[in-house]
């Protein structure tokens, strides 16, 4: 039943939507006119094979790309909201990774001092902290990607995860992780070797 009218389903297809999960229904032109325009001979758009050289009076020829942009216009605001949430989540992820590395650096201040006292270069200590950040970031990216791939088919609407996103995720995670370790690296650099010979 659509609009109070009975229709017979003659076939089904998957993942056909124009408005963020609202399913499309395909019917004959006459049925659509009866349903939407009370039977008047009106059509809002006409799809053609090939590109018409001229358009009848009152009609305008638009490309497939323009038509898609027009269909997706109602989704621009939700997309902006999703993008803002994504940036916020990246910032939270950077804060968490930075906190883990910084707390790790605070717990190992005396270890850093001992390492410097026995001749370990500051660059080597920094490389160790950076490696820890990379490992934490890659582990988080792997867990996130696994959860996303697992939940996507079970989401109530169509969710597509581009392969490029899965490929870029580890690289972005590593960059965010390294940027988030700056405070921990600064703490490690400022440690004085003399602290190794101090009291408990």
Steps between C-alpha positions, in 0.01 A plus 500: 500500500644838395296812555193290565531320165579129464795401280632159399870441564660341197865516608741621766851646497750593767674826593282728286454828684513870425451656845726337755332164541145583382435221248411572138185359342485449124165501323352583162459863402123466498496358853732773624283770344190350657669482839674840509319726251142363516535351152612820326757454220786655696862385536761674714795347314564283197805277469640454150750273332770721358510880520213689333608778265194710577242508776124549454359832620487525876762226553872522573772247419719417799789256528502188715743669741271802538200276563693305766606824669137613505388168650769512766439864597281403803794293631751786506413611852514146647833448322636818657385380840668161449821673390496720811447196721786322324735793570388502862566125530847544347571771758382268779717219362802731491431606859476139617819391324681811623383433857617139486845601374528792743404285802745236380771765482418622852523146638837446333671829588762324713551240226567780254746658743683170547512447125649845449747445784635183338537669161175426316435779252193717537408417140482130591266573791282713277497226236380254764211727602413563135500126433266450796267765355506332160418159649213642709362691200521202264336272756218752547459536122485123456236464773297790357512367144401151614203631697391722209512216247312272742224753580449646149279215368297501820426874494133590438592694185756452224856569618787498254862494617731590210818296470696824484370585848626169638837556330535859621386424856835354623700785346273767650499319834881494507520872419243582768681276749839660434352850526333404827829388657663843490440563871640161592804556280556840657489344846755236398735760352490716815606216732843558656742206538571608859151387594622141469716547808235671713296351782189285462 
